[in-house]
Amino acid sequence: MSATHETDSSQSSGTLLHLLADISRDPELVERFTTDPQAVFQEYGIPSDKLALLRSRDTKGILDVITREATALLEDVKEPPIQRNPWPIHGIQVKSCTPNSGPVKATLELTVKGSLFAKNATLSFQTPTITVQATHVKVRTDRNGNSVLTANAVFEQASTYDVVVTNSPGNSGTLPSGFTAKAS
């Protein structure tokens, strides 16, 4: 884990919890922590009050901090924007596009259903040589990750398109041949 972690102590909620969780599953981090714990503490942005607690080996105090951090983390993810999920999630899925066909050179209102679409997701329709970017995209994702995206699109060329929903940063799902634009 060579990624840099939050260092602003005002946003350090969960840093001790994240450090301990990462140490439990990353042998490279364990090696780095063994040779230079100060560098790892700094990388994870562990504030001085939590460092003092660790040095004191106050098990009850450490457990209290971890419990508070876990509680705060769970509060944050009650209604999470998908991109803020604290641990990796499965990739997004695109399950349907309604309607699945329509005329060229007309503004079409489309509904795409799937899972784990981010609030700021984008919708495009692609062939190997054509990309149509949807406009007026609106996304709703419920607590279970079920998503409904509505948008408008205008197709200039008749073709069969893959339906692609992209979350930032670059995580996408595709419904192959999910929409056909037909010549009028």
N, C-alpha and C positions, 0 to 999 in steps of 0.2 A: 504494500500500500504506500506508494510514494506520493499520492495526492495530498495536497495541502488542505487542512481542515480549518474550520472557523477559528479565528484568533480574537475576535471582538468578545470580551468577557460579557458584554450585555446580551450577546446572542449565544452564549456558551451552554445553554440548557441542553443537557444530553451529552456533552463532550466526554465526561467520565464514563458514562454508560456506553457510549460508542467506542471509546478506547478499549474498555474491558471486553466488549463484544468482539471487536476486531482482533484483539490479542488471542481470544479463544479459538479463532478460526484461521489465522494468518501466520504461518511459521516464519515468514520473512520479517514480519513486524515483531515477533517474539525475539528473533535474533538481533534486530536493531535496538529493541528495548533493553535487551541484556547488555549490549555494548555501550549504548548511549541513551539512558532513559530521559535525560533532560531534553534531548533533541526531539524525542517522541512526544513528550509532554508539550513542548512548544508547537510541534506540528499539529497536535490536536487542540491547541488553544486552551489547555487546562489552566484555569486561573489560580492565583497564588493561594487563595483560601482552600481550594480543593487539594492543591499540592501539600499544604500544611497538614490537612486531614490525612492524606495518604502517608506522609512521613510519621505521623503520630501512631499509625497502625490502629486507629480507633475503629474497630470493626462495626460497632453499632452506628457510629457517625457516618462511616462510608456507606453502609446499607441504607441509612436514612437519605443520604444524598442521591443514591442510585434510585431509590423508590420515588423521590420527588421528581427526578429527571424522567423516569419511565411514566409517571402519572402525567407530567406536562406533555410528554411526547404523545401519549394516547389522547389527551385533550386536543392536541393539534391535528390529529388524523381522524377526528370524528367526521368531518366533512372535508376531506383533503382535496386540494387540487392535485390531480394525478401526478404532475411533475414534482411535487414536494414529498412524495412518499419516502420515508427515511431509509428503507432498504430496497434493494432491487425488486422490481415487479415483473410479471410476465409481460411480453410484448402485446401491443394492441392488436385487436382483431377486427376486421371488417367483414360483416356477415351478410348484409343486403343493401341494395340500392333501389329506391322506389321513386319514380318509375324506373324500370331497367332499360327503357328505350324511349326515344323521342326524336322529333324532327331537327334538322340542322337549321341554323340561323334564327332560332327562337329562344327566348329566355325561358329556361325550364326551372321549376322549383323542385328540388330533389331532397329526399330524406335518406340518410345513410345510417344504418344501425350496426352496432358492434359492441366492443368493450374496451374500456380504459382509454377513451379519447380525452385528451387534455382540454381544458377550457379554451386555450388559444390554438387548438389544432387547425390545420389547413386541410383543404380538400382539393385534389386534382384528379384529372382523368388523363390517362397516358396510353400512348401507343409507342412503338420504338422511335417514331419520328415526330410525334405531336404531343404537346402537353396543353391541356385546357385547365386553367386555374379557376376554381369556383369563387364566387363573391358572396357577401352578406352571410358569412358562415356563423352559425350559432350552435353551441354544443351544450348538451345536458348529460351529465354522468351521475348516476345514483350511487349510494353508498356501496352497492355490490359491484360497481364497476361497469354496469350496463349503460351504454351510451347511445344517444340519438343526436345526429348532426343534421341540421337543415341548412340549405344553401341554394344559390342560383348559379346556373352555368349556361353559356351559349357555345354551341359547337359549330364551327365553321366548316368542318369536313365530315362526311359520312365515314364511319369506321366503328369498330368494336374497341372499347377502351377498358383498361384496368382502372378500378376505382381505388385511389390511394389516399389514406388519411395519415397525416404526419403530425406528430407531437413534437414540440421543441424539447430537447435538442436532437433532432434528426431521427427519432425513433418512429417507424411507420408500419402500417399494416396495409395489405393489398387484397382486394377482391378481384381475382383475374377475370377478364372479360365480363365485368360486372355491369357495363352500360354500352348500348349500341345507339349511335346517332345515325338516323336514316335520312336519305335524301328525300326532299318533299315531292 
